[in-house]
Amino acid sequence: MKVPLLDLKAQYAAVRDEIRAVIEEVCDSQYFILGPNVEAFEEDIAAYCGTPHAVGVSSGTDALIVSLMAYGIGPGDEVITSTFTFFGTAGSIARVGAKPVLVDCCPNSFNIETEHIEAAITEKTKAVLPVDLFGQMADLQTIMEIARERNLVVIEDAAQSIGATHHNMKTGQYAHATVFSFFPSKNLGGFGDGGMIVTDDAELAEKCRALRMHGETKKYHHALIGGNFRLDALQAAILRVKLRYLDRWSAQRRRNAAYYDERFAGTPVVTPEVYDFNESIYNQYTVRIPGGRRDAVQAHLVESGIGCAVYYPIPLHLQECFAYLGGKPGDHPNAEAAAAEVLSLPIYPELNDEQKDAVVAAVLRACG
Ligand SMILES: *Cc1c(COP(=O)(O)O)cnc(C)c1O
């Protein structure tokens, strides 16, 4: 049996009629950039997160860039983030001219290790950019304490974690600014690129709104230099429909994860650890295959028609473009071990038991 890593067609089938209706409305209105659909979607996301402000932008990466710009972070500034994340996290820091300070992750949650944040703070540190990897929030409670003591800004990269909770509070309720991505493979995915910044800071939200429109504060008056970072109406209309299903889909992902957890217990497969005070939305279900066998297991799955992927094979301190930061093998052992052992398995909501059994059987066969 073939099982894809992600089956967006299965999800689309469930919402097809509703989505085609809103697409038609947008087409009839011929209002494509920002406008009423984007405003309504911003209100929906703010309400969903329990935060007062939400600003729609062109992608998750642009949401990071706009947030950094809004805080005036640039050349001469340092921003601390995890070396074990999607490239866009640290790429955005470099893109605004600041220096990404890459630190190691925790071996269990794969999220940034808070002790390493404290050790990396210098007089140039302006912000911490924790990532909620694979759907589980980073230790935002501790990170906010550190930030308060050291007067730092916290921008949370929640591209993989919309709706996840940490000590019963949601993504968007801890950090000074929280960033979402609506890339199609995220739990809340559009039909193209899209992103959002949420914050409880009215002034920051206004600045982000200006920055996404070339810094325009009044028509043809530019108080700031921004860019074109706008969200379009088709994405907003589609995402408004999908947002109504998000919690159901995330719950289904958690049920799938529990199913796998049970079947991999007592095997060489190390299942993902989600702390008691966290609830993951499982953007990925990422296991560890120890003993240098990960690549062989991956090859066997591919051969068996089971979708899987390695997120992420190279920690950012070892990326060619970041050579100027001086990272070398051995600097961040937890991230380097994770990069060699992780394997993400199909976890999408529509998976049935037969498909999950096929995934488990193939993994265990390959593990010998
Ligand atoms: C997807 C992702 C992003 C970037 O989002 P885009 O919408 O693709 O630009 C940033 N950070 C993390 C952790 C992501 O997973």
The ligand as a Gaussian input file, in Angstrom:
#p B3LYP/6-31G(d) Opt

LIG

0 1
 C        7.363000      27.162000       6.702000
 C        8.253000      27.809000       7.667000
 C        8.662000      29.145000       7.540000
 C        8.434000      29.976000       6.317000
 O        7.170000      30.066000       5.875000
 P        6.867000      30.440000       4.334000
 O        5.427000      30.782000       4.383000
 O        7.177000      29.216000       3.533000
 O        7.724000      31.589000       3.973000
 C        9.426000      29.701000       8.549000
 N        9.781000      28.996000       9.614000
 C        9.429000      27.707000       9.785000
 C        9.851000      26.995000      11.014000
 C        8.669000      27.061000       8.804000
 O        8.340000      25.784000       8.976000

